[in-house]
Amino acid sequence: MSEVTLYLGDCLDVMRGMADKSVDAVITDPPYGIKITKSHRLATSRGMGGKCWDDKPIQKEYLDELLRIGKTVVIWGGNYFDLPPTRCVLVWDKKNDGRDFADLEMAWTNFDSVARIFRKRPMNMDGGKVHPTQKPIDLMKWCMEVCRIPEGATVFDPFMGSGTTGVACVQTGRNFIGVEIDPDYYALAERRIRAAQQQPLLW
């Protein structure tokens, strides 16, 4: 059974107490600063507005810390941040078929490999969308496969949100450490991850 450790609070405080390269992988989707919680289409019309966590992008000190502690690092929305050049860009092709949403999302990685694409429409995923920037569980599983994160390794998500990375870890036999500053999303993530722990491994 996967080991799971969850923290409610500011991930900067947690990361500062962690040693260099102390986790096998950091896989995360931090706030980009695009004010998605103010979007009628993506947030307020779905009862997910009224919060300010995405009003500004995360500060450099957060990026510095997660780069310090992770052996392998995947940052979704990395194109919004000042990060070193990378050869291995990960792309989520949303198969939008001409709709006016973005066609894709990109992740920055810190390892040398060829670029890869995951294709999946974000429709009716994982029992319903409960967070404005929620990623599919299959996407996070794919990230770990591309990064060659083995079973039993530890994955850290300092911006846990609805807990999708944690669910993906539990379903595939990997350990998980997650941090979330918003109490509502922390409770949601905890419920989703604990529910996944009651199910058999899924590959």
C-alpha positions in Angstrom: 0.0 0.0 0.0 1.2 3.5 -0.9 2.5 5.7 1.9 0.6 9.0 1.9 1.5 12.2 3.8 -0.7 15.3 3.5 -0.1 18.8 4.8 -2.5 21.7 5.1 -0.6 24.9 4.8 1.9 26.9 2.8 4.1 24.5 0.8 7.1 26.9 1.2 7.2 26.1 4.9 7.1 22.4 4.2 9.7 22.5 1.4 12.2 24.5 3.5 12.3 21.6 5.9 13.1 19.0 3.2 16.6 18.0 2.2 18.1 18.4 -1.3 16.8 15.8 -3.8 14.8 14.2 -1.0 12.0 13.1 -3.2 12.1 11.0 -6.4 9.9 13.4 -8.3 8.0 16.6 -8.0 5.0 16.6 -10.3 2.8 19.7 -9.8 0.5 22.2 -11.4 1.1 25.5 -9.6 -1.0 28.7 -9.9 -0.1 30.5 -13.2 -1.6 33.9 -12.3 -4.2 33.9 -15.0 -7.1 34.6 -12.6 -9.0 31.5 -13.5 -11.1 31.7 -10.4 -12.7 34.9 -11.8 -13.6 33.1 -15.1 -17.3 32.7 -15.5 -17.0 29.8 -17.9 -14.3 27.8 -16.0 -15.0 28.7 -12.4 -17.9 30.9 -11.2 -20.6 29.3 -13.2 -19.5 25.9 -11.7 -19.5 27.2 -8.1 -15.7 27.3 -8.1 -15.2 31.0 -7.9 -14.7 33.3 -4.9 -11.1 32.4 -4.3 -7.9 34.3 -5.1 -5.2 31.6 -5.3 -4.6 32.2 -9.0 -4.6 36.0 -8.9 -0.7 36.0 -9.1 1.8 33.4 -10.3 3.9 31.7 -7.6 7.0 33.5 -6.6 10.5 32.4 -7.6 11.4 31.2 -4.1 8.7 28.5 -4.5 10.2 27.4 -7.8 13.7 27.4 -6.3 12.6 25.1 -3.5 10.8 22.5 -5.6 13.7 22.4 -8.0 16.0 21.8 -5.1 14.2 18.9 -3.5 13.1 17.0 -6.5 15.4 14.6 -8.5 12.9 14.7 -11.4 10.7 17.7 -11.7 7.6 18.2 -13.9 5.9 21.7 -13.7 2.6 22.0 -15.6 2.2 25.6 -16.9 6.0 25.9 -16.9 5.7 28.2 -19.9 4.4 30.8 -17.5 7.6 30.8 -15.4 11.2 31.8 -15.8 12.8 28.3 -16.0 15.9 27.0 -17.8 15.6 25.7 -21.3 14.4 22.1 -21.6 14.4 19.6 -24.4 11.7 17.4 -22.8 8.4 19.4 -23.0 5.3 17.4 -22.1 2.1 18.4 -23.9 -1.5 17.6 -23.0 -3.4 17.8 -26.3 -7.0 18.4 -25.3 -8.4 17.4 -28.7 -10.6 20.5 -28.7 -11.6 20.2 -32.3 -11.8 23.9 -33.0 -13.5 25.0 -29.8 -12.4 28.3 -28.4 -10.6 26.7 -25.4 -6.8 26.3 -25.5 -5.8 23.4 -27.6 -3.1 22.2 -25.2 -1.2 22.6 -21.9 2.5 22.3 -21.5 4.8 21.1 -18.8 8.4 21.9 -18.2 10.7 19.1 -17.1 14.3 19.0 -15.8 15.4 15.9 -17.6 16.9 15.3 -21.0 14.6 13.4 -23.3 12.4 13.9 -26.3 9.2 15.8 -26.1 6.0 13.8 -25.6 2.3 14.3 -26.1 -0.7 12.9 -24.2 -4.1 13.1 -25.9 -7.4 13.2 -24.0 -10.4 15.5 -24.0 -11.2 17.0 -20.6 -14.8 15.9 -20.7 -16.6 14.0 -17.9 -13.3 13.0 -16.4 -12.7 11.1 -13.2 -16.3 11.4 -11.9 -16.7 15.1 -12.6 -14.6 18.3 -12.4 -14.2 19.6 -8.8 -11.4 22.1 -9.3 -11.0 24.8 -12.0 -7.6 23.5 -13.1 -8.1 19.8 -12.4 -6.0 17.5 -14.5 -7.1 13.9 -15.5 -5.8 11.1 -13.4 -4.6 9.4 -16.6 -2.4 12.4 -17.4 -0.6 12.2 -14.1 -0.1 8.5 -14.5 1.3 9.2 -17.9 3.7 11.8 -16.5 5.1 9.3 -14.1 5.6 6.7 -16.9 7.3 9.2 -19.1 9.6 10.2 -16.2 10.2 6.6 -15.4 9.2 6.9 -11.8 9.1 3.3 -10.5 6.6 1.7 -8.2 7.5 2.5 -4.5 9.1 5.8 -5.4 7.9 9.0 -3.7 6.2 11.8 -5.6 5.7 15.2 -4.1 3.0 17.8 -5.2 3.4 21.1 -3.3 0.2 22.5 -5.0 -2.0 19.5 -4.4 -5.4 21.1 -5.4 -8.0 18.4 -5.7 -5.4 15.6 -5.1 -5.2 14.2 -8.7 -1.5 13.5 -8.5 -2.0 11.7 -5.2 -4.8 9.6 -6.6 -2.6 8.6 -9.5 0.2 7.6 -7.1 -2.0 5.5 -5.0 -3.5 3.7 -8.0 -0.1 2.8 -9.3 1.8 1.9 -6.1 3.8 5.0 -5.6 4.2 7.0 -2.4 2.8 10.5 -2.2 3.5 13.7 -0.3 1.0 16.5 -0.9 0.5 20.1 0.4 -2.5 22.3 -0.1 -3.0 25.8 1.4 -6.8 26.0 0.8 -8.8 24.1 3.5 -11.7 23.3 1.2 -9.4 21.8 -1.5 -7.3 20.0 1.1 -10.4 18.3 2.5 -11.5 17.4 -1.1 -8.0 16.0 -1.9 -7.9 14.0 1.3 -11.2 12.4 0.5 -10.2 11.5 -3.1 -6.9 10.0 -2.0 -8.3 8.1 0.9 -11.0 6.7 -1.4 -8.3 5.6 -3.9 -6.5 3.8 -1.1 -9.5 1.6 -0.6 -9.4 0.3 -4.2 -7.0 -2.2 -5.8 -4.0 -1.0 -7.8 -4.9 0.2 -11.3 -2.3 0.2 -14.1 
